[in-house]
Amino acid sequence: MTIGIVLDPMYKIDLLDYFFPQIYGELSICEIGKVKILFKDLVREYEMNMKGKKLVSSCQNPNINVC
């Protein structure tokens, strides 16, 4: 059970929600948003690569602005 909790992405997001306010204070909402967008982009890129297509990451897309 412990290994499942460590590997489950849902719990990792919960940890971000808990620890980032302690680390970043008022900027935590922005930082959490950046991480969540990165996670979503990674999943999309993985899915597209599995389908044989290539996806441009948001890090290369100047139109995405989190804050």
Secondary structure, DSSP 8 states (H G I E B T S, - for coil): -HHHHHH-HHHHHHHHHHHHHHHHGGGHHHHHHHHHHHHHHHHHHHHHHHTT-----GGG-TT----
